[in-house]
C-alpha cells in the first residue's frame, strides 16, 4: 500500500511532506506573491497550494508546542497569571 499511496500523490504533496519548515515558508511566500500579482485569484480566495502549505505549517507548529517541555500543562493556568504584579 505504501508504494501506491506515494504513487498516487502529486509531486506537490510529496514536497509538502518532505520540505523543511523554512522551505515551506519560502514556498508559501513565493505562491503568495504570485497570487497577489495575479489579482488575488479574482475572488480573494487563497489557492489550494497556499491553503495546504498553511495547514502543514500549522500542524507542525502545534506538534512542536505539544512536545515543548517548558509549556505549562496545568489546565487551570491562565497566561495572565504569569504576568501579575500583585501576587497573592
N, CA, C and O atoms as a CHARMM CRD file, in Angstrom:
* protein
*
  352
    1    1 UNK  N      0.82400  -1.19200   0.00000 PROA 1      0.00000
    2    1 UNK  CA     0.00000   0.00000   0.00000 PROA 1      0.00000
    3    1 UNK  C      0.86600   1.25200   0.00000 PROA 1      0.00000
    4    1 UNK  O      0.47900   2.25000  -0.60800 PROA 1      0.00000
    5    2 UNK  N      2.02100   1.24000   0.65600 PROA 2      0.00000
    6    2 UNK  CA     2.87900   2.40500   0.71000 PROA 2      0.00000
    7    2 UNK  C      3.30100   2.88800  -0.65900 PROA 2      0.00000
    8    2 UNK  O      3.33200   4.09100  -0.91700 PROA 2      0.00000
    9    3 UNK  N      3.62600   1.95300  -1.53900 PROA 3      0.00000
   10    3 UNK  CA     4.02800   2.33100  -2.89200 PROA 3      0.00000
   11    3 UNK  C      2.89400   3.03100  -3.61400 PROA 3      0.00000
   12    3 UNK  O      3.09800   4.07900  -4.22700 PROA 3      0.00000
   13    4 UNK  N      1.69600   2.45800  -3.54600 PROA 4      0.00000
   14    4 UNK  CA     0.57500   3.03300  -4.27800 PROA 4      0.00000
   15    4 UNK  C      0.13600   4.36900  -3.70800 PROA 4      0.00000
   16    4 UNK  O     -0.28100   5.26100  -4.44700 PROA 4      0.00000
   17    5 UNK  N      0.23100   4.50500  -2.38800 PROA 5      0.00000
   18    5 UNK  CA    -0.17200   5.79300  -1.82300 PROA 5      0.00000
   19    5 UNK  C      0.78700   6.89300  -2.26600 PROA 5      0.00000
   20    5 UNK  O      0.35500   8.01300  -2.53900 PROA 5      0.00000
   21    6 UNK  N      2.08700   6.58700  -2.34100 PROA 6      0.00000
   22    6 UNK  CA     3.04300   7.57900  -2.84300 PROA 6      0.00000
   23    6 UNK  C      2.90600   7.75900  -4.34800 PROA 6      0.00000
   24    6 UNK  O      3.11500   8.85800  -4.86100 PROA 6      0.00000
   25    7 UNK  N      2.56300   6.70800  -5.04800 PROA 7      0.00000
   26    7 UNK  CA     2.40100   6.77200  -6.49900 PROA 7      0.00000
   27    7 UNK  C      1.24700   7.68900  -6.87400 PROA 7      0.00000
   28    7 UNK  O      1.30800   8.39300  -7.88200 PROA 7      0.00000
   29    8 UNK  N      0.20300   7.68000  -6.06600 PROA 8      0.00000
   30    8 UNK  CA    -0.98300   8.47600  -6.36500 PROA 8      0.00000
   31    8 UNK  C     -0.86000   9.93000  -5.91300 PROA 8      0.00000
   32    8 UNK  O     -1.66600  10.77100  -6.31200 PROA 8      0.00000
   33    9 UNK  N      0.14200  10.23300  -5.08300 PROA 9      0.00000
   34    9 UNK  CA     0.33300  11.59900  -4.61100 PROA 9      0.00000
   35    9 UNK  C      0.96800  12.45800  -5.69700 PROA 9      0.00000
   36    9 UNK  O      1.76600  11.98300  -6.50400 PROA 9      0.00000
   37   10 UNK  N      0.60100  13.70300  -5.69500 PROA 10     0.00000
   38   10 UNK  CA     1.20900  14.63700  -6.64000 PROA 10     0.00000
   39   10 UNK  C      2.60200  15.00200  -6.15700 PROA 10     0.00000
   40   10 UNK  O      2.94900  14.76400  -5.00000 PROA 10     0.00000
   41   11 UNK  N      3.38900  15.57200  -7.03400 PROA 11     0.00000
   42   11 UNK  CA     4.73300  15.99800  -6.64400 PROA 11     0.00000
   43   11 UNK  C      4.64300  17.08500  -5.56800 PROA 11     0.00000
   44   11 UNK  O      5.52000  17.18300  -4.70900 PROA 11     0.00000
   45   12 UNK  N      3.58400  17.90000  -5.61300 PROA 12     0.00000
   46   12 UNK  CA     3.39100  18.93100  -4.59100 PROA 12     0.00000
   47   12 UNK  C      3.17300  18.30500  -3.21700 PROA 12     0.00000
   48   12 UNK  O      3.77000  18.75400  -2.23800 PROA 12     0.00000
   49   13 UNK  N      2.33200  17.27900  -3.12600 PROA 13     0.00000
   50   13 UNK  CA     2.05700  16.61400  -1.85600 PROA 13     0.00000
   51   13 UNK  C      3.30800  15.94500  -1.30400 PROA 13     0.00000
   52   13 UNK  O      3.54500  15.97400  -0.09600 PROA 13     0.00000
   53   14 UNK  N      4.10300  15.34900  -2.16900 PROA 14     0.00000
   54   14 UNK  CA     5.34700  14.71500  -1.73600 PROA 14     0.00000
   55   14 UNK  C      6.29600  15.77900  -1.20400 PROA 14     0.00000
   56   14 UNK  O      6.92600  15.58400  -0.16500 PROA 14     0.00000
   57   15 UNK  N      6.40300  16.90900  -1.91200 PROA 15     0.00000
   58   15 UNK  CA     7.25400  18.01500  -1.45400 PROA 15     0.00000
   59   15 UNK  C      6.76600  18.54500  -0.11300 PROA 15     0.00000
   60   15 UNK  O      7.56700  18.83600   0.77600 PROA 15     0.00000
   61   16 UNK  N      5.46000  18.66600   0.02800 PROA 16     0.00000
   62   16 UNK  CA     4.86300  19.20300   1.24400 PROA 16     0.00000
   63   16 UNK  C      5.25200  18.37600   2.46600 PROA 16     0.00000
   64   16 UNK  O      5.52800  18.93500   3.52800 PROA 16     0.00000
   65   17 UNK  N      5.27600  17.07100   2.32700 PROA 17     0.00000
   66   17 UNK  CA     5.60400  16.18400   3.43800 PROA 17     0.00000
   67   17 UNK  C      7.09500  16.17400   3.76300 PROA 17     0.00000
   68   17 UNK  O      7.48400  15.96700   4.91200 PROA 17     0.00000
   69   18 UNK  N      7.92500  16.39900   2.74700 PROA 18     0.00000
   70   18 UNK  CA     9.36500  16.26900   2.96700 PROA 18     0.00000
   71   18 UNK  C     10.08700  17.60800   3.16100 PROA 18     0.00000
   72   18 UNK  O     11.25400  17.62600   3.55300 PROA 18     0.00000
   73   19 UNK  N      9.42200  18.70100   2.89600 PROA 19     0.00000
   74   19 UNK  CA    10.06200  20.02200   2.98300 PROA 19     0.00000
   75   19 UNK  C     10.31600  20.42500   4.43400 PROA 19     0.00000
   76   19 UNK  O      9.56100  20.06800   5.33900 PROA 19     0.00000
   77   20 UNK  N     11.39000  21.17100   4.62800 PROA 20     0.00000
   78   20 UNK  CA    11.67700  21.71400   5.96100 PROA 20     0.00000
   79   20 UNK  C     10.73200  22.88000   6.23400 PROA 20     0.00000
   80   20 UNK  O     10.03600  23.35400   5.33700 PROA 20     0.00000
   81   21 UNK  N     10.72000  23.32800   7.47500 PROA 21     0.00000
   82   21 UNK  CA     9.86600  24.46400   7.83000 PROA 21     0.00000
   83   21 UNK  C     10.23400  25.70800   7.02100 PROA 21     0.00000
   84   21 UNK  O      9.36000  26.44400   6.56300 PROA 21     0.00000
   85   22 UNK  N     11.53700  25.93300   6.85200 PROA 22     0.00000
   86   22 UNK  CA    11.99100  27.10300   6.08400 PROA 22     0.00000
   87   22 UNK  C     11.56700  26.98500   4.61900 PROA 22     0.00000
   88   22 UNK  O     11.17700  27.97700   4.00500 PROA 22     0.00000
   89   23 UNK  N     11.64200  25.79300   4.06700 PROA 23     0.00000
   90   23 UNK  CA    11.22500  25.59300   2.67000 PROA 23     0.00000
   91   23 UNK  C      9.73000  25.81600   2.51200 PROA 23     0.00000
   92   23 UNK  O      9.28600  26.36400   1.50300 PROA 23     0.00000
   93   24 UNK  N      8.95600  25.39700   3.49600 PROA 24     0.00000
   94   24 UNK  CA     7.50600  25.63400   3.44700 PROA 24     0.00000
   95   24 UNK  C      7.20500  27.12700   3.46400 PROA 24     0.00000
   96   24 UNK  O      6.36800  27.60800   2.70000 PROA 24     0.00000
   97   25 UNK  N      7.88800  27.85500   4.33500 PROA 25     0.00000
   98   25 UNK  CA     7.66600  29.30200   4.41400 PROA 25     0.00000
   99   25 UNK  C      8.05600  29.99500   3.11000 PROA 25     0.00000
  100   25 UNK  O      7.35300  30.88900   2.63900 PROA 25     0.00000
  101   26 UNK  N      9.18400  29.57200   2.52900 PROA 26     0.00000
  102   26 UNK  CA     9.61200  30.15400   1.25400 PROA 26     0.00000
  103   26 UNK  C      8.61900  29.82000   0.14600 PROA 26     0.00000
  104   26 UNK  O      8.27500  30.68000  -0.66500 PROA 26     0.00000
  105   27 UNK  N      8.15800  28.56900   0.11200 PROA 27     0.00000
  106   27 UNK  CA     7.18600  28.15700  -0.90000 PROA 27     0.00000
  107   27 UNK  C      5.88100  28.91400  -0.76900 PROA 27     0.00000
  108   27 UNK  O      5.28700  29.31300  -1.77000 PROA 27     0.00000
  109   28 UNK  N      5.43000  29.11500   0.46600 PROA 28     0.00000
  110   28 UNK  CA     4.20000  29.86700   0.69000 PROA 28     0.00000
  111   28 UNK  C      4.36300  31.30500   0.23100 PROA 28     0.00000
  112   28 UNK  O      3.48800  31.85400  -0.44000 PROA 28     0.00000
  113   29 UNK  N      5.48600  31.91400   0.59400 PROA 29     0.00000
  114   29 UNK  CA     5.72200  33.31800   0.23100 PROA 29     0.00000
  115   29 UNK  C      5.78500  33.49200  -1.28700 PROA 29     0.00000
  116   29 UNK  O      5.25900  34.46400  -1.82900 PROA 29     0.00000
  117   30 UNK  N      6.42400  32.55300  -1.96000 PROA 30     0.00000
  118   30 UNK  CA     6.52000  32.61000  -3.42600 PROA 30     0.00000
  119   30 UNK  C      5.11700  32.54300  -4.03800 PROA 30     0.00000
  120   30 UNK  O      4.78800  33.31300  -4.94100 PROA 30     0.00000
  121   31 UNK  N      4.30200  31.62100  -3.54200 PROA 31     0.00000
  122   31 UNK  CA     2.93700  31.48400  -4.06800 PROA 31     0.00000
  123   31 UNK  C      2.07900  32.69300  -3.70200 PROA 31     0.00000
  124   31 UNK  O      1.22400  33.10600  -4.48600 PROA 31     0.00000
  125   32 UNK  N      2.29900  33.26100  -2.52100 PROA 32     0.00000
  126   32 UNK  CA     1.53800  34.43900  -2.09100 PROA 32     0.00000
  127   32 UNK  C      1.82400  35.63000  -2.98700 PROA 32     0.00000
  128   32 UNK  O      0.91200  36.35300  -3.38900 PROA 32     0.00000
  129   33 UNK  N      3.10700  35.82800  -3.29800 PROA 33     0.00000
  130   33 UNK  CA     3.46800  36.94600  -4.18700 PROA 33     0.00000
  131   33 UNK  C      2.85300  36.77600  -5.56800 PROA 33     0.00000
  132   33 UNK  O      2.38100  37.74300  -6.16600 PROA 33     0.00000
  133   34 UNK  N      2.85900  35.54200  -6.07500 PROA 34     0.00000
  134   34 UNK  CA     2.26100  35.29200  -7.39100 PROA 34     0.00000
  135   34 UNK  C      0.74700  35.50600  -7.33400 PROA 34     0.00000
  136   34 UNK  O      0.15700  36.03900  -8.27300 PROA 34     0.00000
  137   35 UNK  N      0.12600  35.09000  -6.23700 PROA 35     0.00000
  138   35 UNK  CA    -1.31200  35.25200  -6.04200 PROA 35     0.00000
  139   35 UNK  C     -1.68500  36.73300  -6.02900 PROA 35     0.00000
  140   35 UNK  O     -2.68700  37.13200  -6.62300 PROA 35     0.00000
  141   36 UNK  N     -0.87200  37.54700  -5.34900 PROA 36     0.00000
  142   36 UNK  CA    -1.10900  38.99600  -5.32100 PROA 36     0.00000
  143   36 UNK  C     -0.92400  39.58400  -6.71100 PROA 36     0.00000
  144   36 UNK  O     -1.72300  40.40200  -7.16700 PROA 36     0.00000
  145   37 UNK  N      0.14800  39.15200  -7.38200 PROA 37     0.00000
  146   37 UNK  CA     0.44300  39.64600  -8.73200 PROA 37     0.00000
  147   37 UNK  C     -0.69500  39.32100  -9.69600 PROA 37     0.00000
  148   37 UNK  O     -0.98500  40.09900 -10.60500 PROA 37     0.00000
  149   38 UNK  N     -1.33600  38.17300  -9.49900 PROA 38     0.00000
  150   38 UNK  CA    -2.42700  37.73400 -10.37600 PROA 38     0.00000
  151   38 UNK  C     -3.78000  38.31600  -9.96700 PROA 38     0.00000
  152   38 UNK  O     -4.81000  37.92000 -10.51400 PROA 38     0.00000
  153   39 UNK  N     -3.79100  39.23700  -9.02800 PROA 39     0.00000
  154   39 UNK  CA    -5.03700  39.89700  -8.64600 PROA 39     0.00000
  155   39 UNK  C     -5.82600  39.14300  -7.59600 PROA 39     0.00000
  156   39 UNK  O     -7.05600  39.16900  -7.61600 PROA 39     0.00000
  157   40 UNK  N     -5.15300  38.47900  -6.68700 PROA 40     0.00000
  158   40 UNK  CA    -5.79000  37.77000  -5.58200 PROA 40     0.00000
  159   40 UNK  C     -6.74400  36.68100  -6.06400 PROA 40     0.00000
  160   40 UNK  O     -7.76600  36.42000  -5.43000 PROA 40     0.00000
  161   41 UNK  N     -6.41200  36.05900  -7.16800 PROA 41     0.00000
  162   41 UNK  CA    -7.23400  34.96600  -7.68300 PROA 41     0.00000
  163   41 UNK  C     -8.59400  35.39500  -8.17400 PROA 41     0.00000
  164   41 UNK  O     -9.45000  34.55200  -8.44300 PROA 41     0.00000
  165   42 UNK  N     -8.80600  36.67700  -8.29600 PROA 42     0.00000
  166   42 UNK  CA   -10.08100  37.18100  -8.78300 PROA 42     0.00000
  167   42 UNK  C    -11.13500  37.33600  -7.70500 PROA 42     0.00000
  168   42 UNK  O    -11.95500  38.25200  -7.76300 PROA 42     0.00000
  169   43 UNK  N    -11.12100  36.44600  -6.72000 PROA 43     0.00000
  170   43 UNK  CA   -12.14200  36.49800  -5.67700 PROA 43     0.00000
  171   43 UNK  C    -11.56300  36.61200  -4.27300 PROA 43     0.00000
  172   43 UNK  O    -12.30700  36.60600  -3.29300 PROA 43     0.00000
  173   44 UNK  N    -10.24300  36.71500  -4.16800 PROA 44     0.00000
  174   44 UNK  CA    -9.60700  36.84900  -2.86700 PROA 44     0.00000
  175   44 UNK  C     -9.37900  35.52700  -2.15500 PROA 44     0.00000
  176   44 UNK  O     -8.80400  35.49900  -1.06700 PROA 44     0.00000
  177   45 UNK  N     -9.81800  34.44100  -2.75300 PROA 45     0.00000
  178   45 UNK  CA    -9.66100  33.11500  -2.15400 PROA 45     0.00000
  179   45 UNK  C     -8.24500  32.61300  -2.38300 PROA 45     0.00000
  180   45 UNK  O     -7.73400  32.66300  -3.50100 PROA 45     0.00000
  181   46 UNK  N     -7.61200  32.12700  -1.31600 PROA 46     0.00000
  182   46 UNK  CA    -6.26100  31.58600  -1.44900 PROA 46     0.00000
  183   46 UNK  C     -6.28200  30.35100  -2.33900 PROA 46     0.00000
  184   46 UNK  O     -7.29500  29.66000  -2.45200 PROA 46     0.00000
  185   47 UNK  N     -5.14800  30.09300  -2.96100 PROA 47     0.00000
  186   47 UNK  CA    -5.05100  28.92300  -3.82700 PROA 47     0.00000
  187   47 UNK  C     -5.01000  27.65300  -2.99400 PROA 47     0.00000
  188   47 UNK  O     -4.75500  27.69800  -1.79100 PROA 47     0.00000
  189   48 UNK  N     -5.26100  26.52000  -3.63900 PROA 48     0.00000
  190   48 UNK  CA    -5.21700  25.22500  -2.95800 PROA 48     0.00000
  191   48 UNK  C     -3.85000  25.00000  -2.33100 PROA 48     0.00000
  192   48 UNK  O     -3.75500  24.56600  -1.18300 PROA 48     0.00000
  193   49 UNK  N     -2.79200  25.29200  -3.07700 PROA 49     0.00000
  194   49 UNK  CA    -1.44000  25.06600  -2.56800 PROA 49     0.00000
  195   49 UNK  C     -1.14800  25.94700  -1.36000 PROA 49     0.00000
  196   49 UNK  O     -0.51900  25.49200  -0.40400 PROA 49     0.00000
  197   50 UNK  N     -1.59300  27.19400  -1.38600 PROA 50     0.00000
  198   50 UNK  CA    -1.39100  28.09700  -0.23900 PROA 50     0.00000
  199   50 UNK  C     -2.10900  27.55700   0.99400 PROA 50     0.00000
  200   50 UNK  O     -1.55800  27.58200   2.09400 PROA 50     0.00000
  201   51 UNK  N     -3.33100  27.07100   0.81600 PROA 51     0.00000
  202   51 UNK  CA    -4.08600  26.52000   1.93700 PROA 51     0.00000
  203   51 UNK  C     -3.41100  25.28000   2.49900 PROA 51     0.00000
  204   51 UNK  O     -3.33300  25.11600   3.71700 PROA 51     0.00000
  205   52 UNK  N     -2.91600  24.39500   1.61900 PROA 52     0.00000
  206   52 UNK  CA    -2.26400  23.16100   2.06900 PROA 52     0.00000
  207   52 UNK  C     -0.96400  23.47400   2.81200 PROA 52     0.00000
  208   52 UNK  O     -0.67500  22.85600   3.83700 PROA 52     0.00000
  209   53 UNK  N     -0.18000  24.42900   2.30500 PROA 53     0.00000
  210   53 UNK  CA     1.07100  24.79900   2.97900 PROA 53     0.00000
  211   53 UNK  C      0.75500  25.40600   4.34200 PROA 53     0.00000
  212   53 UNK  O      1.41700  25.09100   5.33100 PROA 53     0.00000
  213   54 UNK  N     -0.24700  26.27000   4.39700 PROA 54     0.00000
  214   54 UNK  CA    -0.64800  26.89400   5.65500 PROA 54     0.00000
  215   54 UNK  C     -1.09200  25.84000   6.66900 PROA 54     0.00000
  216   54 UNK  O     -0.74800  25.92800   7.84800 PROA 54     0.00000
  217   55 UNK  N     -1.84900  24.85300   6.21700 PROA 55     0.00000
  218   55 UNK  CA    -2.29900  23.77200   7.08700 PROA 55     0.00000
  219   55 UNK  C     -1.11600  22.96900   7.61000 PROA 55     0.00000
  220   55 UNK  O     -1.07400  22.62000   8.79000 PROA 55     0.00000
  221   56 UNK  N     -0.15900  22.67600   6.74400 PROA 56     0.00000
  222   56 UNK  CA     1.02100  21.90200   7.14200 PROA 56     0.00000
  223   56 UNK  C      1.86800  22.67300   8.15000 PROA 56     0.00000
  224   56 UNK  O      2.34400  22.09500   9.12700 PROA 56     0.00000
  225   57 UNK  N      2.06000  23.96300   7.92300 PROA 57     0.00000
  226   57 UNK  CA     2.82200  24.79400   8.86300 PROA 57     0.00000
  227   57 UNK  C      2.12000  24.81900  10.21800 PROA 57     0.00000
  228   57 UNK  O      2.77400  24.69600  11.25400 PROA 57     0.00000
  229   58 UNK  N      0.80700  24.97600  10.22300 PROA 58     0.00000
  230   58 UNK  CA     0.04100  24.99900  11.47300 PROA 58     0.00000
  231   58 UNK  C      0.13500  23.66900  12.20200 PROA 58     0.00000
  232   58 UNK  O      0.28600  23.63500  13.42300 PROA 58     0.00000
  233   59 UNK  N      0.04600  22.57500  11.45700 PROA 59     0.00000
  234   59 UNK  CA     0.13100  21.24300  12.05400 PROA 59     0.00000
  235   59 UNK  C      1.49400  21.03400  12.71400 PROA 59     0.00000
  236   59 UNK  O      1.57300  20.54300  13.84000 PROA 59     0.00000
  237   60 UNK  N      2.55700  21.40600  12.01600 PROA 60     0.00000
  238   60 UNK  CA     3.90500  21.24200  12.56700 PROA 60     0.00000
  239   60 UNK  C      4.10800  22.12400  13.79600 PROA 60     0.00000
  240   60 UNK  O      4.74500  21.70900  14.76400 PROA 60     0.00000
  241   61 UNK  N      3.57100  23.32400  13.75500 PROA 61     0.00000
  242   61 UNK  CA     3.69000  24.23400  14.88800 PROA 61     0.00000
  243   61 UNK  C      2.97400  23.66700  16.10900 PROA 61     0.00000
  244   61 UNK  O      3.49700  23.74000  17.22000 PROA 61     0.00000
  245   62 UNK  N      1.79200  23.10600  15.91800 PROA 62     0.00000
  246   62 UNK  CA     1.03700  22.51700  17.02200 PROA 62     0.00000
  247   62 UNK  C      1.77600  21.31200  17.60100 PROA 62     0.00000
  248   62 UNK  O      1.78800  21.11500  18.81600 PROA 62     0.00000
  249   63 UNK  N      2.39200  20.50400  16.73400 PROA 63     0.00000
  250   63 UNK  CA     3.15500  19.34900  17.21500 PROA 63     0.00000
  251   63 UNK  C      4.35700  19.79100  18.04600 PROA 63     0.00000
  252   63 UNK  O      4.66300  19.18200  19.07100 PROA 63     0.00000
  253   64 UNK  N      5.03300  20.84100  17.61000 PROA 64     0.00000
  254   64 UNK  CA     6.17200  21.36100  18.36900 PROA 64     0.00000
  255   64 UNK  C      5.71400  21.87500  19.72900 PROA 64     0.00000
  256   64 UNK  O      6.38000  21.64600  20.73900 PROA 64     0.00000
  257   65 UNK  N      4.58300  22.56500  19.75600 PROA 65     0.00000
  258   65 UNK  CA     4.05600  23.10500  21.00100 PROA 65     0.00000
  259   65 UNK  C      3.68900  21.97900  21.96900 PROA 65     0.00000
  260   65 UNK  O      3.96700  22.07000  23.16400 PROA 65     0.00000
  261   66 UNK  N      3.06600  20.91900  21.45100 PROA 66     0.00000
  262   66 UNK  CA     2.69100  19.78500  22.29100 PROA 66     0.00000
  263   66 UNK  C      3.91200  19.13600  22.93400 PROA 66     0.00000
  264   66 UNK  O      3.84000  18.67700  24.07400 PROA 66     0.00000
  265   67 UNK  N      5.02600  19.09600  22.21600 PROA 67     0.00000
  266   67 UNK  CA     6.23800  18.43500  22.69700 PROA 67     0.00000
  267   67 UNK  C      7.13800  19.36300  23.51700 PROA 67     0.00000
  268   67 UNK  O      8.14900  18.91300  24.05500 PROA 67     0.00000
  269   68 UNK  N      6.79500  20.62800  23.62000 PROA 68     0.00000
  270   68 UNK  CA     7.62800  21.59500  24.33400 PROA 68     0.00000
  271   68 UNK  C      7.61000  21.29100  25.83000 PROA 68     0.00000
  272   68 UNK  O      6.56000  21.37100  26.46600 PROA 68     0.00000
  273   69 UNK  N      8.76800  20.94300  26.39500 PROA 69     0.00000
  274   69 UNK  CA     8.78800  20.59300  27.82200 PROA 69     0.00000
  275   69 UNK  C      8.57300  21.80000  28.74100 PROA 69     0.00000
  276   69 UNK  O      8.27200  21.62400  29.92200 PROA 69     0.00000
  277   70 UNK  N      8.72000  23.00800  28.22500 PROA 70     0.00000
  278   70 UNK  CA     8.56500  24.21600  29.04000 PROA 70     0.00000
  279   70 UNK  C      7.12600  24.68700  29.14800 PROA 70     0.00000
  280   70 UNK  O      6.82000  25.54200  29.97900 PROA 70     0.00000
  281   71 UNK  N      6.23300  24.14600  28.32000 PROA 71     0.00000
  282   71 UNK  CA     4.86100  24.66100  28.34700 PROA 71     0.00000
  283   71 UNK  C      4.15100  24.20200  29.61700 PROA 71     0.00000
  284   71 UNK  O      4.42500  23.11900  30.13500 PROA 71     0.00000
  285   72 UNK  N      3.26000  25.01300  30.10100 PROA 72     0.00000
  286   72 UNK  CA     2.52300  24.72400  31.32200 PROA 72     0.00000
  287   72 UNK  C      1.33400  23.83600  30.97600 PROA 72     0.00000
  288   72 UNK  O      0.46900  24.23600  30.19700 PROA 72     0.00000
  289   73 UNK  N      1.28500  22.65200  31.54000 PROA 73     0.00000
  290   73 UNK  CA     0.20300  21.71100  31.23400 PROA 73     0.00000
  291   73 UNK  C     -0.93800  21.77900  32.24200 PROA 73     0.00000
  292   73 UNK  O     -1.88600  20.99800  32.15600 PROA 73     0.00000
  293   74 UNK  N     -0.85700  22.69500  33.18600 PROA 74     0.00000
  294   74 UNK  CA    -1.91500  22.85600  34.17800 PROA 74     0.00000
  295   74 UNK  C     -3.16500  23.41600  33.49300 PROA 74     0.00000
  296   74 UNK  O     -3.12000  24.51500  32.94000 PROA 74     0.00000
  297   75 UNK  N     -4.28400  22.67500  33.52100 PROA 75     0.00000
  298   75 UNK  CA    -5.49600  23.15500  32.83500 PROA 75     0.00000
  299   75 UNK  C     -6.10300  24.39700  33.49100 PROA 75     0.00000
  300   75 UNK  O     -6.90000  25.09800  32.86600 PROA 75     0.00000
  301   76 UNK  N     -5.73800  24.67200  34.72700 PROA 76     0.00000
  302   76 UNK  CA    -6.27600  25.84100  35.42500 PROA 76     0.00000
  303   76 UNK  C     -5.38600  27.06500  35.30800 PROA 76     0.00000
  304   76 UNK  O     -5.70800  28.12200  35.85000 PROA 76     0.00000
  305   77 UNK  N     -4.27000  26.93100  34.60400 PROA 77     0.00000
  306   77 UNK  CA    -3.33900  28.03900  34.44900 PROA 77     0.00000
  307   77 UNK  C     -3.85800  29.02700  33.41300 PROA 77     0.00000
  308   77 UNK  O     -4.31100  28.63700  32.33700 PROA 77     0.00000
  309   78 UNK  N     -3.78900  30.29300  33.74800 PROA 78     0.00000
  310   78 UNK  CA    -4.14600  31.34200  32.79100 PROA 78     0.00000
  311   78 UNK  C     -2.87300  32.11700  32.49600 PROA 78     0.00000
  312   78 UNK  O     -2.10400  32.42500  33.40700 PROA 78     0.00000
  313   79 UNK  N     -2.65200  32.42700  31.24700 PROA 79     0.00000
  314   79 UNK  CA    -1.41200  33.11500  30.88300 PROA 79     0.00000
  315   79 UNK  C     -1.29400  34.45300  31.58700 PROA 79     0.00000
  316   79 UNK  O     -0.18700  34.95100  31.79700 PROA 79     0.00000
  317   80 UNK  N     -2.42100  35.03600  31.95300 PROA 80     0.00000
  318   80 UNK  CA    -2.36300  36.32500  32.64700 PROA 80     0.00000
  319   80 UNK  C     -1.80700  36.17400  34.05200 PROA 80     0.00000
  320   80 UNK  O     -1.25900  37.12900  34.60200 PROA 80     0.00000
  321   81 UNK  N     -1.93900  34.98500  34.64700 PROA 81     0.00000
  322   81 UNK  CA    -1.41700  34.75800  35.99400 PROA 81     0.00000
  323   81 UNK  C      0.09800  34.92200  36.04000 PROA 81     0.00000
  324   81 UNK  O      0.64000  35.37500  37.04800 PROA 81     0.00000
  325   82 UNK  N      0.77400  34.56500  34.98100 PROA 82     0.00000
  326   82 UNK  CA     2.23500  34.63400  34.95300 PROA 82     0.00000
  327   82 UNK  C      2.73100  36.07200  34.95400 PROA 82     0.00000
  328   82 UNK  O      3.88600  36.32900  35.29200 PROA 82     0.00000
  329   83 UNK  N      1.87900  37.00000  34.58500 PROA 83     0.00000
  330   83 UNK  CA     2.29400  38.38700  34.44500 PROA 83     0.00000
  331   83 UNK  C      1.70400  39.30100  35.51200 PROA 83     0.00000
  332   83 UNK  O      1.73000  40.52300  35.36600 PROA 83     0.00000
  333   84 UNK  N      1.18500  38.72900  36.56000 PROA 84     0.00000
  334   84 UNK  CA     0.54000  39.56000  37.59200 PROA 84     0.00000
  335   84 UNK  C      1.58800  40.26000  38.45000 PROA 84     0.00000
  336   84 UNK  O      2.59100  39.67000  38.85100 PROA 84     0.00000
  337   85 UNK  N      1.32500  41.51600  38.71300 PROA 85     0.00000
  338   85 UNK  CA     2.22400  42.28800  39.56900 PROA 85     0.00000
  339   85 UNK  C      1.87700  42.05700  41.03600 PROA 85     0.00000
  340   85 UNK  O      2.75600  41.98400  41.89500 PROA 85     0.00000
  341   86 UNK  N      0.60700  41.94600  41.29700 PROA 86     0.00000
  342   86 UNK  CA     0.16200  41.81600  42.70000 PROA 86     0.00000
  343   86 UNK  C     -0.03000  40.32800  43.03200 PROA 86     0.00000
  344   86 UNK  O     -1.12000  39.77400  42.89100 PROA 86     0.00000
  345   87 UNK  N      1.04100  39.72300  43.46600 PROA 87     0.00000
  346   87 UNK  CA     0.98000  38.31200  43.85100 PROA 87     0.00000
  347   87 UNK  C      0.21100  38.15100  45.15000 PROA 87     0.00000
  348   87 UNK  O      0.35600  38.95300  46.07300 PROA 87     0.00000
  349   88 UNK  N     -0.59500  37.12500  45.21400 PROA 88     0.00000
  350   88 UNK  CA    -1.37900  36.86600  46.43600 PROA 88     0.00000
  351   88 UNK  C     -0.54100  36.19800  47.48900 PROA 88     0.00000
  352   88 UNK  O     -1.03500  35.90700  48.57800 PROA 88     0.00000
